[in-house]
Amino acid sequence: MISKKIKLFILQATLLLSVAFTYSQSSALKSLQEQIKNQDFENAKLSSEKINSKKLNTIELAQYNYLLANINARDNRDDLAYNHYVESKKTYKSIDSIDKVAKINIEIVSLLLAINRNKVDYKPFLKEYNDYTKLKKDPKILTEFYIQLGKSFYDTIPNNSLEYFRKAEKENFKTGNKITHIRILQNIGATFSNNKINNPDSALVVLKKALIILKEIKPNLKNQEKITEYFFNLFTNIGRAHSKKKGYESAIHFYQKADSIPIKKYLNKNKETLYNYLSELYKEKGDYKKALEYQDKQKVFEQILNEKEQKIAIKDIDTKYNTEETKLQNETLKTKLQTNKIILFIGLLLFVVVLTIGILAYKNISKKKTIAEQEKLIQIQKLETTLKDQELHEIDIMLESQEKERQHIANELHDNLGSLLVTLKLNFQNIKRQKETPDSNENELYDKTDALIEEAYQEVRNISHLKNLGVIGSQGLEIAVKKMAEKMSVLEKMTINVIPFGLSERLENPKEITLFRMIQELCTNIIKHSQATEINIYLTQHNHTDINIIIEDNGIGFNPKKVVSKDGIGLKSIEKKVEQMEGTFTIDSVINKGTTIIIDLPL
């Protein structure tokens, strides 16, 4: 029989080892965090491999995944970085750590926007961060949001990118952060060099301004890597702008300065981009030997990036194999244990059994409570879903009724009232002819009355055409919107511009009618309430997969939260209709600065 003293000793030793191991893991995690903070990534990689994630508590596990994401992102292992970001976000979300979730969302957006031919949609992460900005109303948070929003339009609508980068600059002035200001100017400069804008002179002005600010900042342990990274990026972008101007020698000078910068962060991706620029420059210059030399260098870094992905896959397989082999070795060793170790095993087993019984009892109570809460939540969700479906159904009925009403009104105006006015005009002209010798005053009266009847008829005709435009627009959404803009524009008072891009095919007729009515309602609201003199309507179709509608004006702006819809479809109804169509509806309005409304819909 095992004495009570031995049992007590075994129990105390087990608890002590458990506490010591847990403390060891927490200490290792703090050390890892400090190494990343001090830019010591080589030791950070070694430290991360020594941590057993299964022994970490919830907060520590979320932090561990976030630190791993940072390490992998820095080494251009974007797939691993993304997975660790997502795992960290899930864990932080489970404990309602909204600040951490928001930080991860914006870092995921930045990661995805930097990946060439990325297939993961960044918009949900950006939308979550946008909701966070509205909650916090912090200039620093808003600055980051506008930067990422600007980057998202870089390839499609670079002018929108410039607008959002300027908004980011305005918010950043409130914080006085020079490093972030340099980052914003760098993005503005790169956008001016974009092929769609192609304004290298403006790019150089902005980039050189950023370089002056960067040289004024004193480097320290905290900002040293950022400063090095921005020197590399600014020299590269300045070289790119000179290359656009055919100033090849100046471009080579700045490219070589960039190449001499000892960067560590995103090394492979940045070098691959730089050598691609140099190869293109020498090709344009006619120096094909140099062009080939830098093309070969570029391919080396391309291969390094691909090799890393292969090494990651091999490492995963190797880890799995080693784990299985370790299990087999443990089973073999268990059969050769000595008698004194069996006593320890039995003691530990008893401890585990008692602990398990306690845990199971606690879990049973917690499970019953959780089930009750889940059932209550399910009932609430069912009710919310039913109410939402009912509301969307009512919106559909309202839109259908409005469409029928428009058709009816248009037909009535054109067929009935229009016909009456034409008949009235003919009868009136007959009366005028039957009057043999009217005096000059009577003749003038006849002419004025005839002109008024003609004006009334044309007004009825125009209204009937405008009301029925979405239905009779057999040539598609683009033509219908352009006709609407032409009829709504008022010379020297209100200009409506329609800028289409990529609308190569017709959409389904019901979808075209719905989109047209939304645009018509939004433009009507602008004319009624905004005091705007210019409206821009951007219609953009991306790769036959989705459509983007942007309506912006230079009016007085408004607070979307205080809007009460009285007439027409209304903003709230449009928003719900867009959600029903699995799209997103965004309003960005600043008092006295105008309003921008963005609708994104899948096709």
Buried (B, 14 or more C-beta within 10 A) or exposed (E): EEEEEEBEEBBEEBEEEEEEEBEBBBEBBEBBBEBBEBBEBEBBBEBBEEBEBEBBEEEBBBBBBBBBBBBBBBBBBBBBBBBBBBBBBEBBBEEEBBEBBBBBBBBBBBBBBBBEEEEEEBBEBBBBBBEBBEEBEBBBBBBBBBBBBBBBBBEBBBEBBBBBBEBBBBBBEEBEBBBBBBBBBBBBBBBBBBEEBEBBEBBBBBBBBBBEBBEEBEEEEEBEBBBBBBBBBBBBBBBBBBBBBEBBEBBBBBBEBBBEBEBEBBBBBBBBBBBBBBBBBBBEBEBEEBBEBBBEBBBEBBEBBEEBBEEEEEEEEEEEEEEEEEEEEEEEEEEEEEEEEEBBEEBBEBBEEEEEEEEEEEEEEEEEEEEEEEEEEEEEEEEEEEEEEEBBEEBEEBBEEBBEEBBEBBBEBBEEBBEEBEEEBEEBEEEBEEEEEEEEEEEEEBEEEBEEBEEBBEEBBEBBBBBBBBBEBEEBBBBBBBBBBEEBBEEEEBBBEBEBEBBEEEBEBEBBBBBBBBBBBBBBBBBEEBEBEBBBBBBBBEEEEBBBBBBBBBBBBBEBEEBEEEEBBBBBBBBBBBEBBEBBBBBBBEEEEBBBBBBBBEE
